[in-house]
Amino acid sequence: MPASYQNSSPYFTTTQSNGYLDVWNYRNFPAQTDDILYQVELQYQYRPDLLAYDLYNDVNLWWVFASRNPDVIQDPIYDLVAGTQIYIPKITTLKQALGI
């Protein structure tokens, strides 16, 4: 039986067949006027999961930062470096976009 991904997963919109994921369907977060410009602190360097937990109370939303900032973050872990400025969606915007 194929795995079922939750709304908070980057794979939620990717189709599955015979237990395998198809070509990844990228989940985009377009810019919003109320997004927060944030400078990554040293404690979150290489740890998008910790940042997601502290902001959204959910480590599984680590991928949102790369999705929202594709011009800054190519690698969701190693491009999250202290001092880097990224935009962060507010929790209300994120919940609405993901349907959670």
DSSP file (Angstrom, degrees, kcal/mol; ACC not computed):
  #  RESIDUE AA STRUCTURE BP1 BP2  ACC     N-H-->O    O-->H-N    N-H-->O    O-->H-N    TCO  KAPPA ALPHA  PHI   PSI    X-CA   Y-CA   Z-CA
    1    1 A M              0   0    0      0, 0.0     0, 0.0     0, 0.0     0, 0.0   0.000 360.0 360.0 360.0 131.7    0.0    0.0    0.0
    2    2 A P        -     0   0    0      0, 0.0     2,-0.1     0, 0.0    18,-0.1  -0.288 360.0-101.6 -67.8 150.0    1.5    3.4   -0.9
    3    3 A A        -     0   0    0     16,-0.2     2,-0.5     1,-0.0    16,-0.1  -0.387  29.7-139.7 -67.5 146.8    2.4    5.9    1.8
    4    4 A S        -     0   0    0     -2,-0.1     2,-0.3    12,-0.0     8,-0.1  -0.953  14.9-147.8-111.4 125.5    0.0    8.7    2.4
    5    5 A Y        -     0   0    0     -2,-0.5     2,-0.0     6,-0.2     0, 0.0  -0.722  12.6-123.9 -97.2 142.4    1.6   12.1    3.1
    6    6 A Q    >   -     0   0    0     -2,-0.3     3,-2.0     1,-0.1     6,-0.2  -0.293  31.3-102.1 -75.7 164.3    0.1   14.7    5.4
    7    7 A N  T 3  S+     0   0    0      1,-0.3     5,-0.1    92,-0.1    -1,-0.1   0.782 121.0  60.8 -56.2 -28.9   -0.7   18.2    4.3
    8    8 A S  T 3  S+     0   0    0     91,-0.1    -1,-0.3     4,-0.1    91,-0.0   0.502  86.1  99.0 -80.1  -3.3    2.4   19.5    6.0
    9    9 A S  S X  S-     0   0    0     -3,-2.0     3,-1.3     1,-0.1     4,-0.2  -0.587  74.6-135.4 -86.4 144.8    4.7   17.3    3.8
   10   10 A P  T 3  S+     0   0    0      0, 0.0     3,-0.2     0, 0.0    17,-0.2   0.646 108.5  54.3 -68.6 -12.2    6.5   18.6    0.7
   11   11 A Y  T >  S+     0   0    0      1,-0.2     3,-1.4    -5,-0.1    -6,-0.2   0.355  74.7 104.6-100.6   3.6    5.3   15.5   -1.1
   12   12 A F  T <  S+     0   0    0     -3,-1.3    -1,-0.2     1,-0.3    -7,-0.2   0.850  85.9  40.2 -56.6 -39.5    1.6   15.9   -0.3
   13   13 A T  T 3  S+     0   0    0     12,-0.3     2,-0.4    -4,-0.2    -1,-0.3   0.421  92.1 104.1 -93.1   1.4    0.7   17.1   -3.9
   14   14 A T  S <  S-     0   0    0     -3,-1.4    10,-0.1    11,-0.1    -3,-0.0  -0.709  74.3-122.0 -85.0 129.7    3.0   14.6   -5.6
   15   15 A T        -     0   0    0     -2,-0.4     7,-2.9     8,-0.3     2,-0.4  -0.294  24.5-154.7 -71.0 156.5    1.1   11.7   -7.2
   16   16 A Q  E     +A   21   0A   0      5,-0.2     2,-0.3   -14,-0.0     5,-0.2  -0.968  13.7 177.3-131.0 145.2    1.9    8.1   -6.2
   17   17 A S  E >   -A   20   0A   0      3,-2.5     3,-1.8    -2,-0.4    -2,-0.0  -0.967  69.7  -3.1-149.9 137.9    1.5    4.8   -8.0
   18   18 A N  T 3  S-     0   0    0     -2,-0.3     3,-0.1     1,-0.3    -1,-0.0   0.811 129.6 -55.3  53.0  34.8    2.4    1.3   -7.0
   19   19 A G  T 3  S+     0   0    0      1,-0.2     2,-0.4   -16,-0.1    -1,-0.3   0.529 116.4 106.8  82.8   5.3    4.0    2.5   -3.8
   20   20 A Y  E <   -A   17   0A   0     -3,-1.8    -3,-2.5   -18,-0.1     2,-0.3  -0.899  69.7-117.5-120.1 147.7    6.3    5.0   -5.5
   21   21 A L  E     -A   16   0A   0     -2,-0.4    -5,-0.2    -5,-0.2     3,-0.1  -0.585  26.5-139.9 -77.3 142.4    6.3    8.7   -5.8
   22   22 A D        -     0   0    0     -7,-2.9     2,-0.1    -2,-0.3     3,-0.1  -0.050  57.5 -41.6 -80.3-167.4    6.0   10.2   -9.3
   23   23 A V  S    S-     0   0    0      1,-0.1    -8,-0.3    -2,-0.0    -1,-0.2  -0.419  81.8 -95.3 -60.8 133.4    8.0   13.3  -10.4
   24   24 A W        -     0   0    0     -3,-0.1     2,-0.9   -10,-0.1    -1,-0.1  -0.267  29.4-144.5 -59.7 129.8    8.0   15.7   -7.5
   25   25 A N        -     0   0    0    -15,-0.1   -12,-0.3    -3,-0.1   -11,-0.1  -0.852  24.5-131.8 -96.3 101.6    5.3   18.3   -7.7
   26   26 A Y        -     0   0    0     -2,-0.9     2,-0.7     1,-0.1   -15,-0.1  -0.266   9.9-141.2 -58.9 131.4    7.0   21.4   -6.2
   27   27 A R        -     0   0    0    -17,-0.2     2,-0.3     2,-0.0    -1,-0.1  -0.870  22.1-159.9 -98.0 113.9    4.9   23.2   -3.5
   28   28 A N        -     0   0    0     -2,-0.7    40,-0.1    40,-0.0    39,-0.1  -0.720  15.1-159.4 -99.1 141.4    5.4   27.0   -4.0
   29   29 A F        -     0   0    0     38,-0.7     3,-0.1    -2,-0.3    65,-0.0  -0.903  20.7-148.6-116.4  99.9    4.7   29.7   -1.4
   30   30 A P        -     0   0    0      0, 0.0    38,-0.0     0, 0.0    37,-0.0  -0.256  32.0 -85.1 -67.0 156.0    4.3   33.0   -3.3
   31   31 A A        -     0   0    0      2,-0.0     2,-0.3    58,-0.0    38,-0.0  -0.311  43.8-163.1 -61.7 139.4    5.4   36.2   -1.6
   32   32 A Q    >   -     0   0    0     -3,-0.1     3,-1.5     1,-0.1    -1,-0.0  -0.918  27.6-123.4-121.3 150.7    2.9   37.8    0.7
   33   33 A T  T 3  S+     0   0    0     -2,-0.3    -1,-0.1     1,-0.3    -2,-0.0   0.740 111.5  52.5 -66.4 -21.6    3.0   41.4    2.0
   34   34 A D  T 3  S+     0   0    0      2,-0.1    -1,-0.3    56,-0.0    59,-0.1   0.303  78.0 126.8 -99.7  10.6    2.9   40.2    5.6
   35   35 A D    <   -     0   0    0     -3,-1.5     2,-0.5    54,-0.1    -4,-0.0  -0.348  61.3-121.0 -62.4 149.1    5.9   37.8    5.3
   36   36 A I  E     -B   88   0B   0     52,-2.7    52,-2.6    -2,-0.0     2,-0.6  -0.827  10.4-136.9-100.1 126.7    8.5   38.4    7.9
   37   37 A L  E     -B   87   0B   0     -2,-0.5     2,-0.4    50,-0.2    50,-0.2  -0.736  34.0-176.2 -80.0 121.9   12.1   39.2    6.8
   38   38 A Y  E     -B   86   0B   0     48,-3.5    48,-3.0    -2,-0.6     2,-0.6  -0.960  25.8-144.2-128.3 136.8   14.3   37.2    9.1
   39   39 A Q  E     -B   85   0B   0     -2,-0.4    46,-0.2    46,-0.2    45,-0.1  -0.901  34.8-116.2 -99.5 120.9   18.0   36.9    9.6
   40   40 A V        -     0   0    0     44,-3.1    43,-3.0    -2,-0.6     2,-0.2  -0.315  29.1-141.2 -61.0 129.0   19.0   33.3   10.4
   41   41 A E    >   -     0   0    0     41,-0.2     3,-2.0    42,-0.1     4,-0.4  -0.550  22.8-108.4 -90.0 158.0   20.6   33.1   13.9
   42   42 A L  G >  S+     0   0    0      1,-0.3     3,-1.4     2,-0.2    40,-0.1   0.827 115.7  63.0 -56.0 -36.3   23.5   30.8   14.7
   43   43 A Q  G 3  S+     0   0    0      1,-0.3    -1,-0.3     3,-0.0     7,-0.1   0.713 107.2  44.8 -64.8 -18.7   21.3   28.4   16.7
   44   44 A Y  G X  S+     0   0    0     -3,-2.0     3,-2.5     6,-0.1    -1,-0.3   0.384  78.9 131.5-105.1   2.0   19.4   27.6   13.5
   45   45 A Q  T <  S-     0   0    0     -3,-1.4    36,-0.2    -4,-0.4    33,-0.1  -0.372  89.6  -4.9 -59.3 127.2   22.4   27.2   11.1
   46   46 A Y  T 3  S+     0   0    0     34,-3.0    -1,-0.3    31,-0.4     3,-0.1   0.598 117.3  98.6  63.5  14.2   21.9   24.0    9.2
   47   47 A R    X>  +     0   0    0     -3,-2.5     4,-1.7    33,-0.3     3,-0.5  -0.532  30.5 155.1-131.5  67.5   18.8   23.3   11.3
   48   48 A P  H 3> S+     0   0    0      0, 0.0     4,-2.5     0, 0.0     5,-0.2   0.789  76.6  63.6 -62.7 -24.6   15.6   24.2    9.4
   49   49 A D  H 3> S+     0   0    0      2,-0.2     4,-2.0     1,-0.2    12,-0.2   0.898 102.9  46.8 -65.4 -40.0   13.8   21.7   11.5
   50   50 A L  H <> S+     0   0    0     -3,-0.5     4,-2.6     2,-0.2    -1,-0.2   0.897 112.4  49.7 -68.7 -39.9   14.5   23.6   14.7
   51   51 A L  H  X S+     0   0    0     -4,-1.7     4,-2.3     2,-0.2     5,-0.3   0.920 111.2  49.7 -63.6 -43.4   13.5   26.9   13.2
   52   52 A A  H  X>S+     0   0    0     -4,-2.5     4,-3.1     2,-0.2     6,-1.0   0.891 111.3  49.7 -62.5 -39.7   10.2   25.3   12.0
   53   53 A Y  H  X5S+     0   0    0     -4,-2.0     4,-1.9     4,-0.3    -2,-0.2   0.943 112.7  45.8 -64.7 -46.7    9.6   23.9   15.4
   54   54 A D  H  <5S+     0   0    0     -4,-2.6    -2,-0.2     1,-0.2    -1,-0.2   0.838 124.1  33.9 -67.5 -32.4   10.2   27.2   17.1
   55   55 A L  H  <5S+     0   0    0     -4,-2.3    -2,-0.2    -5,-0.2    -3,-0.2   0.880 137.9  15.6 -87.4 -42.0    8.1   29.2   14.6
   56   56 A Y  H  <5S-     0   0    0     -4,-3.1    -3,-0.2    -5,-0.3    -2,-0.2   0.411  91.8-122.3-117.2  -1.6    5.3   26.7   13.7
   57   57 A N  S  <<S+     0   0    0     -4,-1.9     2,-0.3    -5,-0.5    -4,-0.3   0.828  85.6  97.4  59.8  32.8    5.5   24.1   16.5
   58   58 A D    >   -     0   0    0     -6,-1.0     3,-1.5    -9,-0.1    -2,-0.1  -0.826  56.6-164.2-154.6 108.4    6.1   21.4   13.8
   59   59 A V  G >  S+     0   0    0     -2,-0.3     3,-1.1     1,-0.3    -7,-0.2   0.735  87.2  73.0 -65.1 -21.7    9.5   20.1   12.7
   60   60 A N  G 3  S+     0   0    0      1,-0.3     3,-0.4     2,-0.1    -1,-0.3   0.572  82.2  69.9 -72.1  -8.0    8.0   18.7    9.5
   61   61 A L  G X   +     0   0    0     -3,-1.5     3,-1.4     1,-0.2     4,-0.4   0.127  61.5 114.2 -95.0  21.2    7.6   22.2    8.0
   62   62 A W  T X   +     0   0    0     -3,-1.1     3,-0.8     1,-0.3     4,-0.5   0.807  68.9  61.5 -57.9 -32.6   11.4   22.6    7.6
   63   63 A W  T 3> S+     0   0    0     -3,-0.4     4,-2.1     1,-0.2    -1,-0.3   0.625  82.3  80.9 -74.3 -15.4   11.0   22.7    3.8
   64   64 A V  H <> S+     0   0    0     -3,-1.4     4,-2.5     1,-0.2    -1,-0.2   0.852  86.2  57.8 -61.5 -36.0    8.8   25.8    3.8
   65   65 A F  H <> S+     0   0    0     -3,-0.8     4,-1.4    -4,-0.4    -1,-0.2   0.907 109.7  42.6 -64.8 -42.2   11.9   28.1    4.1
   66   66 A A  H  4 S+     0   0    0     -4,-0.5     7,-0.2    -3,-0.2    -1,-0.2   0.885 114.6  51.4 -69.8 -38.4   13.4   26.8    0.9
   67   67 A S  H  < S+     0   0    0     -4,-2.1   -38,-0.7     1,-0.2    -2,-0.2   0.877 113.6  43.6 -66.7 -37.7   10.1   26.8   -0.9
   68   68 A R  H  < S+     0   0    0     -4,-2.5    -1,-0.2     1,-0.2    -2,-0.2   0.747 122.6  38.3 -78.3 -24.1    9.4   30.4    0.1
   69   69 A N    >X  +     0   0    0     -4,-1.4     4,-3.1    -5,-0.2     3,-1.5  -0.437  63.4 151.0-125.3  57.0   13.0   31.6   -0.7
   70   70 A P  T 34 S+     0   0    0      0, 0.0    -1,-0.1     0, 0.0    -2,-0.1   0.743  74.4  58.1 -65.5 -21.3   14.1   29.7   -3.8
   71   71 A D  T 34 S+     0   0    0     -3,-0.1     3,-0.1     1,-0.1    -2,-0.1   0.676 119.5  28.7 -78.5 -17.1   16.5   32.6   -4.8
   72   72 A V  T <4 S+     0   0    0     -3,-1.5     2,-0.6     1,-0.2    -1,-0.1   0.748 119.6  50.1-109.7 -38.3   18.4   32.3   -1.5
   73   73 A I     <  +     0   0    0     -4,-3.1    -1,-0.2    -7,-0.2    -4,-0.1  -0.902  45.0 154.1-115.4 108.2   18.1   28.6   -0.5
   74   74 A Q  S    S+     0   0    0     -2,-0.6    -1,-0.2     1,-0.3    -8,-0.0   0.824  80.1  41.9 -91.6 -44.7   18.9   25.9   -3.0
   75   75 A D  S  > S-     0   0    0      1,-0.1     4,-1.7     2,-0.0    -1,-0.3  -0.929  80.2-147.3-103.9 118.0   19.8   23.3   -0.4
   76   76 A P  T  4 S+     0   0    0      0, 0.0    -1,-0.1     0, 0.0   -11,-0.1   0.655  92.7  31.1 -65.2 -14.6   17.3   23.4    2.5
   77   77 A I  T >4 S+     0   0    0    -30,-0.1     3,-1.2     2,-0.1   -31,-0.4   0.839 122.7  38.4-103.7 -59.6   19.9   22.5    5.1
   78   78 A Y  T 34 S+     0   0    0      1,-0.3   -31,-0.0   -32,-0.1   -33,-0.0   0.610 112.5  56.4 -77.7 -11.8   23.4   23.7    4.0
   79   79 A D  T 3< S+     0   0    0     -4,-1.7     2,-1.6     1,-0.1    -1,-0.3   0.515  82.0  92.0 -91.8  -5.7   22.1   27.1    2.6
   80   80 A L    <   +     0   0    0     -3,-1.2   -34,-3.0    -5,-0.2     2,-0.3  -0.663  62.4 161.2 -87.7  84.8   20.5   28.0    6.0
   81   81 A V    >   -     0   0    0     -2,-1.6     3,-2.3   -36,-0.2   -41,-0.3  -0.826  48.3 -92.3-112.2 143.3   23.6   29.8    7.3
   82   82 A A  T 3  S+     0   0    0     -2,-0.3   -41,-0.2     1,-0.3     3,-0.1  -0.263 113.3  26.7 -53.0 134.1   23.7   32.3   10.1
   83   83 A G  T 3  S+     0   0    0    -43,-3.0    -1,-0.3     1,-0.4     2,-0.2   0.157  87.2 129.2  96.4 -17.2   23.3   35.8    8.8
   84   84 A T    <   -     0   0    0     -3,-2.3   -44,-3.1   -44,-0.1     2,-0.5  -0.506  53.9-136.7 -70.9 135.7   21.3   34.8    5.7
   85   85 A Q  E     +B   39   0B   0    -46,-0.2     2,-0.3    -2,-0.2   -46,-0.2  -0.843  31.6 166.4 -98.3 128.2   18.1   36.8    5.3
   86   86 A I  E     -B   38   0B   0    -48,-3.0   -48,-3.5    -2,-0.5     2,-0.4  -0.911  35.4-114.6-133.4 160.4   15.0   34.9    4.3
   87   87 A Y  E     -B   37   0B   0     -2,-0.3   -50,-0.2   -50,-0.2   -19,-0.1  -0.829  27.4-159.6 -96.6 137.6   11.3   35.6    4.2
   88   88 A I  E     -B   36   0B   0    -52,-2.6   -52,-2.7    -2,-0.4     2,-0.1  -0.968  14.7-129.6-119.9 124.5    9.2   33.5    6.6
   89   89 A P        -     0   0    0      0, 0.0   -54,-0.1     0, 0.0   -58,-0.0  -0.457  31.5-109.4 -68.2 142.8    5.4   33.1    6.0
   90   90 A K     >  -     0   0    0     -2,-0.1     4,-2.6     1,-0.1     5,-0.2  -0.359  28.3-112.4 -66.8 154.7    3.2   33.8    9.0
   91   91 A I  H  > S+     0   0    0      1,-0.2     4,-2.7     2,-0.2     5,-0.2   0.856 117.1  53.7 -60.0 -37.0    1.7   30.8   10.7
   92   92 A T  H  > S+     0   0    0      2,-0.2     4,-1.9     1,-0.2    -1,-0.2   0.914 110.5  46.3 -66.1 -41.1   -1.8   31.9    9.6
   93   93 A T  H  > S+     0   0    0      2,-0.2     4,-2.5     1,-0.2    -2,-0.2   0.919 113.6  49.7 -63.9 -43.8   -0.7   32.2    6.0
   94   94 A L  H  X S+     0   0    0     -4,-2.6     4,-2.4     1,-0.2     5,-0.2   0.920 110.0  49.2 -63.0 -46.4    1.0   28.8    6.1
   95   95 A K  H  X>S+     0   0    0     -4,-2.7     5,-1.8     1,-0.2     4,-1.3   0.889 112.7  48.4 -61.7 -39.0   -2.0   27.0    7.6
   96   96 A Q  H  <5S+     0   0    0     -4,-1.9    -1,-0.2    -5,-0.2    -2,-0.2   0.919 112.5  47.7 -67.2 -43.2   -4.3   28.5    5.0
   97   97 A A  H  <5S+     0   0    0     -4,-2.5    -2,-0.2     1,-0.2    -1,-0.2   0.869 119.6  38.8 -66.1 -37.0   -1.9   27.5    2.1
   98   98 A L  H  <5S-     0   0    0     -4,-2.4    -1,-0.2    -5,-0.2    -2,-0.2   0.601 105.2-124.9 -90.4 -12.6   -1.5   24.0    3.4
   99   99 A G  T  <5       0   0    0     -4,-1.3    -3,-0.2    -5,-0.2    -4,-0.1   0.866 360.0 360.0  71.1  35.5   -5.0   23.4    4.6
  100  100 A I      <       0   0    0     -5,-1.8    -4,-0.2    -6,-0.2    -5,-0.1   0.391 360.0 360.0-114.2 360.0   -4.0   22.5    8.1
